[in-house]
């Protein structure tokens, strides 16, 4: 995938769901994985030509794993001239050693989101951007169907009254394969996840299930995404 294609699909989602307005300061949650690093490129590029004037910064919540090396993220942010901030925590120790969670993802996500939100507020940001893509939208729906018995997934844009922050997901129109193609084409230094539960979660099970369904039924992701866009909170907002 070429850079201009990345910009185009990102801009379409931003436009459709009114994700960005002039004066926004957006914190990009950066884990070091392919999605968040590609999002750095996408929003940094969009900032240079989008009709609304906005600022961005990058935030990494360091979970405290010994094998995590964040220097490559810092180098990339320097290259793109994006302010970079690291929040050092002991979340990994709390989840895996102290609490010994059998379902570590839920607690880890809650603690990580809290640390990210606190730093975004401290930096004067009013929005946070996640690198969730179309496959994430669909696998979240599959998880909801399988484990909760309901048809649901996350929203393209969510406002939290408690923190007065708005979460945006500019990659909802991008397939995971397109992001992989982009990071490979431009040799982006993707960091391997240091999490002990990596590739062993219910989400990974849903990811594999989606890959198999799409392999057996080409085009199924497009049809599932169409069904999701019929959800009330996925309806396109009225144009300005």
C-alpha contacts under 8 A as a table, 3 or more apart, distances in Angstrom:
res1	aa1	res2	aa2	distance
1	X	5	X	6.49
1	X	6	X	7.05
1	X	178	X	5.79
1	X	179	X	7.30
1	X	181	X	5.37
1	X	182	X	4.70
1	X	185	X	7.22
2	X	5	X	5.33
2	X	6	X	6.48
2	X	182	X	6.35
2	X	185	X	7.75
3	X	6	X	5.03
3	X	7	X	6.32
3	X	42	X	7.91
3	X	182	X	7.34
4	X	7	X	5.02
4	X	8	X	6.11
5	X	8	X	4.95
5	X	9	X	6.32
6	X	9	X	5.60
6	X	10	X	6.14
6	X	42	X	6.36
6	X	182	X	7.93
7	X	10	X	5.17
7	X	11	X	5.92
7	X	42	X	5.60
7	X	43	X	7.97
7	X	45	X	7.05
7	X	46	X	6.47
8	X	11	X	5.19
8	X	12	X	6.22
9	X	12	X	5.07
9	X	13	X	6.49
9	X	171	X	7.45
9	X	173	X	6.16
9	X	174	X	6.68
10	X	13	X	5.41
10	X	14	X	6.23
10	X	42	X	6.85
10	X	170	X	5.37
10	X	171	X	5.75
10	X	173	X	7.27
10	X	174	X	7.80
11	X	14	X	4.96
11	X	15	X	5.93
11	X	46	X	7.28
11	X	170	X	7.60
12	X	15	X	5.16
12	X	16	X	5.98
12	X	173	X	7.97
13	X	16	X	5.10
13	X	17	X	6.15
13	X	19	X	7.82
13	X	170	X	5.65
13	X	171	X	7.11
13	X	172	X	6.76
13	X	173	X	6.51
14	X	17	X	5.64
14	X	18	X	5.61
14	X	19	X	4.85
14	X	20	X	6.48
14	X	170	X	5.78
15	X	18	X	5.12
15	X	19	X	6.81
15	X	20	X	7.94
16	X	19	X	7.96
16	X	236	X	6.37
16	X	237	X	7.49
17	X	156	X	7.07
17	X	157	X	7.14
17	X	236	X	6.22
17	X	237	X	6.35
18	X	21	X	7.41
18	X	237	X	7.80
19	X	157	X	6.67
19	X	168	X	6.10
19	X	170	X	7.63
20	X	24	X	6.76
20	X	52	X	7.09
20	X	54	X	7.71
21	X	24	X	5.89
21	X	52	X	5.49
21	X	53	X	7.24
21	X	54	X	7.19
22	X	52	X	4.42
22	X	53	X	4.61
22	X	54	X	5.58
23	X	52	X	7.74
23	X	53	X	6.08
23	X	54	X	5.26
23	X	55	X	7.55
24	X	53	X	7.51
24	X	54	X	4.89
24	X	55	X	6.34
24	X	125	X	7.34
24	X	126	X	6.37
24	X	127	X	6.98
25	X	54	X	5.87
25	X	55	X	4.70
25	X	56	X	5.58
25	X	57	X	7.74
25	X	124	X	7.23
25	X	125	X	4.72
25	X	126	X	5.79
25	X	127	X	6.34
26	X	54	X	7.55
26	X	55	X	6.16
26	X	56	X	4.67
26	X	57	X	6.40
26	X	125	X	5.64
26	X	126	X	6.43
26	X	127	X	4.70
26	X	128	X	5.36
26	X	129	X	6.66
27	X	56	X	5.80
27	X	57	X	5.02
27	X	58	X	5.59
27	X	59	X	6.48
27	X	120	X	6.04
27	X	125	X	6.25
27	X	127	X	6.22
27	X	128	X	4.66
27	X	129	X	6.15
28	X	36	X	7.55
28	X	39	X	7.70
28	X	40	X	7.17
28	X	56	X	7.08
28	X	57	X	6.14
28	X	58	X	4.77
28	X	59	X	6.07
28	X	128	X	5.76
28	X	129	X	4.78
28	X	130	X	6.39
29	X	36	X	6.76
29	X	58	X	6.20
29	X	59	X	5.24
29	X	60	X	6.10
29	X	116	X	7.23
29	X	128	X	6.97
29	X	129	X	6.23
29	X	130	X	5.79
29	X	131	X	7.82
30	X	33	X	7.55
30	X	36	X	5.02
30	X	37	X	6.68
30	X	58	X	6.28
30	X	59	X	5.75
30	X	60	X	5.03
30	X	61	X	7.85
31	X	36	X	6.33
31	X	37	X	7.97
31	X	60	X	5.86
31	X	61	X	7.34
32	X	36	X	6.44
32	X	37	X	6.18
32	X	70	X	7.49
32	X	73	X	6.28
32	X	190	X	5.98
32	X	191	X	5.03
32	X	192	X	7.70
32	X	193	X	7.93
33	X	36	X	5.82
33	X	37	X	6.29
33	X	190	X	5.34
33	X	191	X	5.50
33	X	192	X	6.94
33	X	193	X	7.21
34	X	37	X	5.31
34	X	38	X	6.00
34	X	179	X	7.03
34	X	180	X	6.91
34	X	183	X	6.58
34	X	188	X	7.95
34	X	190	X	5.46
34	X	191	X	7.73
35	X	38	X	5.26
35	X	39	X	6.19
35	X	131	X	5.02
35	X	132	X	7.05
35	X	133	X	7.75
35	X	179	X	6.68
36	X	39	X	4.92
36	X	40	X	6.42
36	X	130	X	6.92
36	X	131	X	4.94
37	X	40	X	5.13
37	X	41	X	6.82
37	X	188	X	7.63
37	X	190	X	7.35
38	X	41	X	5.23
38	X	42	X	6.24
38	X	131	X	7.87
38	X	179	X	6.92
38	X	182	X	7.58
38	X	183	X	6.81
39	X	42	X	4.87
39	X	43	X	6.03
39	X	130	X	7.91
39	X	131	X	5.91
39	X	171	X	7.66
40	X	43	X	5.62
40	X	44	X	5.87
40	X	58	X	7.75
41	X	44	X	5.20
41	X	45	X	6.00
41	X	80	X	7.80
42	X	45	X	5.31
42	X	46	X	6.07
43	X	46	X	4.84
43	X	47	X	5.94
43	X	56	X	7.69
44	X	47	X	5.26
44	X	48	X	6.98
44	X	56	X	7.39
44	X	80	X	7.48
44	X	82	X	7.78
45	X	48	X	5.49
45	X	49	X	7.28
46	X	49	X	5.64
46	X	50	X	5.47
47	X	50	X	5.64
47	X	53	X	6.91
47	X	54	X	6.47
47	X	55	X	7.26
50	X	53	X	6.96
56	X	82	X	7.00
56	X	83	X	7.69
57	X	82	X	5.69
57	X	83	X	4.97
57	X	84	X	6.07
57	X	85	X	7.85
58	X	77	X	7.68
58	X	82	X	6.79
58	X	83	X	6.16
58	X	84	X	4.78
58	X	85	X	6.19
59	X	84	X	5.97
59	X	85	X	4.84
59	X	86	X	5.78
59	X	87	X	7.37
59	X	116	X	7.07
59	X	119	X	7.77
59	X	120	X	7.81
60	X	84	X	7.97
60	X	85	X	6.41
60	X	86	X	4.88
60	X	87	X	6.18
60	X	116	X	7.59
61	X	86	X	5.97
61	X	87	X	4.77
61	X	88	X	6.28
61	X	89	X	7.10
61	X	112	X	6.51
61	X	115	X	6.84
61	X	116	X	6.35
62	X	65	X	7.68
62	X	86	X	6.58
62	X	87	X	5.74
62	X	88	X	4.82
62	X	89	X	5.78
62	X	90	X	7.96
63	X	88	X	6.79
63	X	89	X	5.33
63	X	90	X	5.66
63	X	91	X	4.99
63	X	92	X	5.10
63	X	93	X	8.00
63	X	112	X	7.80
64	X	68	X	7.66
64	X	88	X	6.84
64	X	89	X	5.76
64	X	90	X	5.01
64	X	91	X	6.55
64	X	92	X	5.70
64	X	93	X	7.02
65	X	68	X	5.62
65	X	92	X	6.19
65	X	93	X	7.77
65	X	194	X	6.58
65	X	195	X	7.44
67	X	194	X	6.12
68	X	193	X	7.84
68	X	194	X	5.86
69	X	72	X	7.29
69	X	191	X	7.93
70	X	73	X	5.42
70	X	74	X	6.56
71	X	74	X	5.08
71	X	75	X	6.19
72	X	75	X	4.99
72	X	76	X	6.18
72	X	189	X	6.79
72	X	191	X	7.97
73	X	76	X	5.16
73	X	77	X	6.21
73	X	189	X	7.94
74	X	77	X	5.14
74	X	78	X	6.16
74	X	84	X	6.57
75	X	78	X	5.05
75	X	79	X	6.21
76	X	79	X	4.97
76	X	80	X	6.23
77	X	80	X	5.06
77	X	81	X	5.73
77	X	82	X	4.94
77	X	83	X	6.73
77	X	84	X	6.34
78	X	81	X	4.80
78	X	82	X	6.22
78	X	83	X	7.53
78	X	84	X	7.99
79	X	82	X	7.83
87	X	115	X	7.28
87	X	116	X	7.69
87	X	119	X	7.39
90	X	93	X	5.34
90	X	94	X	6.26
91	X	94	X	5.04
91	X	95	X	6.07
91	X	108	X	6.71
91	X	111	X	6.94
91	X	112	X	7.43
92	X	95	X	5.32
92	X	96	X	5.94
92	X	97	X	7.68
92	X	108	X	7.52
92	X	195	X	7.95
93	X	96	X	5.49
93	X	97	X	5.10
93	X	98	X	6.33
94	X	97	X	5.86
94	X	98	X	4.85
94	X	99	X	5.83
94	X	100	X	7.85
95	X	98	X	6.25
95	X	99	X	5.20
95	X	100	X	5.86
95	X	101	X	5.89
95	X	104	X	6.13
95	X	107	X	7.01
95	X	108	X	6.50
96	X	99	X	6.10
96	X	100	X	4.53
96	X	101	X	6.12
96	X	104	X	7.15
97	X	100	X	5.23
100	X	104	X	7.80
101	X	104	X	4.88
103	X	106	X	6.48
103	X	107	X	7.77
104	X	107	X	5.74
104	X	108	X	6.00
104	X	197	X	7.70
105	X	108	X	5.09
105	X	109	X	5.83
105	X	201	X	7.84
106	X	109	X	5.29
106	X	110	X	6.31
107	X	110	X	5.13
107	X	111	X	6.21
108	X	111	X	5.28
108	X	112	X	5.90
109	X	112	X	5.10
109	X	113	X	5.90
110	X	113	X	5.27
110	X	114	X	6.23
111	X	114	X	5.12
111	X	115	X	6.30
112	X	115	X	5.20
112	X	116	X	6.15
113	X	116	X	5.07
113	X	117	X	6.01
114	X	117	X	5.19
114	X	118	X	6.15
115	X	118	X	5.23
115	X	119	X	6.32
116	X	119	X	5.28
116	X	120	X	6.13
117	X	120	X	5.02
117	X	121	X	6.18
117	X	128	X	7.85
117	X	163	X	7.86
117	X	165	X	7.86
118	X	121	X	5.24
118	X	122	X	6.19
119	X	122	X	4.93
119	X	123	X	6.18
120	X	123	X	5.17
120	X	124	X	6.39
120	X	125	X	5.18
120	X	126	X	7.55
120	X	127	X	7.91
120	X	128	X	7.40
121	X	124	X	5.08
121	X	125	X	5.51
121	X	126	X	7.12
121	X	165	X	7.98
122	X	125	X	7.58
125	X	128	X	7.54
125	X	165	X	7.83
126	X	164	X	7.17
126	X	165	X	5.12
126	X	166	X	6.49
127	X	165	X	5.34
127	X	166	X	4.66
127	X	167	X	5.76
127	X	168	X	7.16
128	X	165	X	7.15
128	X	166	X	6.25
128	X	167	X	4.86
128	X	168	X	6.21
129	X	167	X	5.85
129	X	168	X	4.89
129	X	169	X	5.76
129	X	170	X	7.27
130	X	167	X	7.42
130	X	168	X	6.51
130	X	169	X	5.33
130	X	170	X	7.57
131	X	169	X	6.26
131	X	170	X	7.10
131	X	171	X	6.00
132	X	136	X	5.74
132	X	137	X	7.23
132	X	169	X	6.04
132	X	170	X	7.79
132	X	171	X	5.93
132	X	172	X	6.45
133	X	136	X	5.29
133	X	137	X	6.47
133	X	169	X	7.70
133	X	170	X	7.99
133	X	171	X	4.70
133	X	172	X	4.47
133	X	173	X	6.63
133	X	174	X	5.48
133	X	175	X	6.19
133	X	176	X	6.39
134	X	137	X	5.00
134	X	138	X	6.36
134	X	171	X	7.08
134	X	172	X	4.73
134	X	173	X	5.64
134	X	174	X	5.54
134	X	175	X	5.30
134	X	176	X	7.01
134	X	225	X	7.54
135	X	138	X	5.17
135	X	139	X	6.02
135	X	175	X	6.04
135	X	176	X	6.05
135	X	207	X	7.64
135	X	221	X	7.80
136	X	139	X	5.16
136	X	140	X	5.97
137	X	140	X	5.41
137	X	141	X	6.47
137	X	153	X	6.31
137	X	154	X	6.82
137	X	172	X	7.12
137	X	225	X	7.92
138	X	141	X	5.01
138	X	142	X	6.27
138	X	153	X	7.48
138	X	221	X	7.54
138	X	224	X	6.99
138	X	225	X	6.76
138	X	228	X	7.94
139	X	142	X	4.86
139	X	143	X	6.10
139	X	203	X	6.96
139	X	206	X	5.53
139	X	207	X	5.97
139	X	210	X	6.92
140	X	143	X	5.08
140	X	144	X	6.23
140	X	152	X	7.67
140	X	153	X	5.42
140	X	154	X	7.36
140	X	203	X	7.57
140	X	206	X	8.00
141	X	144	X	5.07
141	X	145	X	6.25
141	X	151	X	6.24
141	X	152	X	5.30
141	X	153	X	4.75
142	X	145	X	5.05
142	X	146	X	6.04
142	X	206	X	6.56
143	X	146	X	5.16
143	X	147	X	5.79
143	X	148	X	7.47
143	X	202	X	7.67
143	X	203	X	7.14
143	X	206	X	6.51
144	X	147	X	5.54
144	X	148	X	4.98
144	X	149	X	6.29
144	X	150	X	5.76
144	X	151	X	6.27
144	X	152	X	6.03
144	X	153	X	7.14
145	X	148	X	5.67
145	X	149	X	4.58
145	X	150	X	4.95
145	X	151	X	5.62
145	X	152	X	7.53
146	X	149	X	5.96
152	X	228	X	7.94
152	X	231	X	7.98
153	X	228	X	7.87
155	X	158	X	6.18
155	X	233	X	6.63
155	X	234	X	6.56
156	X	168	X	6.13
156	X	169	X	5.45
156	X	170	X	7.66
156	X	172	X	7.11
156	X	234	X	7.02
157	X	166	X	6.97
157	X	167	X	5.60
157	X	168	X	4.61
157	X	169	X	6.45
158	X	166	X	5.51
158	X	167	X	5.05
158	X	168	X	6.65
159	X	164	X	6.87
159	X	165	X	5.94
159	X	166	X	4.18
159	X	167	X	6.24
160	X	163	X	5.77
160	X	164	X	5.45
160	X	165	X	5.49
160	X	166	X	6.08
160	X	167	X	7.88
161	X	164	X	4.83
161	X	165	X	7.23
169	X	172	X	6.20
170	X	173	X	7.80
171	X	174	X	5.32
174	X	178	X	6.50
174	X	179	X	7.21
175	X	178	X	5.29
175	X	179	X	6.77
176	X	179	X	5.19
176	X	180	X	6.28
177	X	180	X	5.02
177	X	181	X	6.08
178	X	181	X	4.99
178	X	182	X	6.15
179	X	182	X	4.98
179	X	183	X	6.21
180	X	183	X	5.30
180	X	184	X	6.12
181	X	184	X	5.19
181	X	185	X	5.99
182	X	185	X	5.14
182	X	186	X	6.25
183	X	186	X	5.41
183	X	187	X	5.75
183	X	188	X	5.00
183	X	189	X	7.92
183	X	190	X	7.70
184	X	187	X	5.04
184	X	188	X	6.63
193	X	198	X	6.78
194	X	198	X	7.61
195	X	198	X	5.36
197	X	200	X	5.38
197	X	201	X	6.61
198	X	201	X	6.94
199	X	204	X	5.73
200	X	204	X	6.47
200	X	205	X	7.75
201	X	204	X	5.22
201	X	205	X	6.52
202	X	205	X	4.95
202	X	206	X	6.32
203	X	206	X	4.98
203	X	207	X	6.10
204	X	207	X	4.84
204	X	208	X	6.22
205	X	208	X	5.25
205	X	209	X	6.19
206	X	209	X	4.90
206	X	210	X	6.11
207	X	210	X	5.17
207	X	211	X	6.27
208	X	211	X	5.05
208	X	212	X	6.25
209	X	212	X	5.22
209	X	213	X	6.15
210	X	213	X	5.07
210	X	214	X	6.00
211	X	214	X	5.20
211	X	215	X	6.05
212	X	215	X	4.96
212	X	216	X	6.19
213	X	216	X	5.19
213	X	217	X	5.86
213	X	220	X	7.34
214	X	217	X	4.87
214	X	218	X	5.11
214	X	219	X	6.55
214	X	220	X	5.47
214	X	221	X	6.53
215	X	218	X	5.76
217	X	220	X	5.76
218	X	221	X	7.91
219	X	222	X	5.49
219	X	223	X	6.68
220	X	223	X	5.06
220	X	224	X	6.06
221	X	224	X	5.06
221	X	225	X	5.99
222	X	225	X	5.12
222	X	226	X	6.19
223	X	226	X	5.00
223	X	227	X	6.40
224	X	227	X	5.08
224	X	228	X	6.30
225	X	228	X	4.99
225	X	229	X	6.22
226	X	229	X	5.18
226	X	230	X	6.77
227	X	230	X	5.32
227	X	231	X	7.36
228	X	231	X	5.50
228	X	234	X	7.17
229	X	232	X	7.96
229	X	234	X	5.05
229	X	235	X	6.24
230	X	234	X	6.45
230	X	235	X	6.40
231	X	234	X	5.22
231	X	235	X	6.58
232	X	235	X	5.48
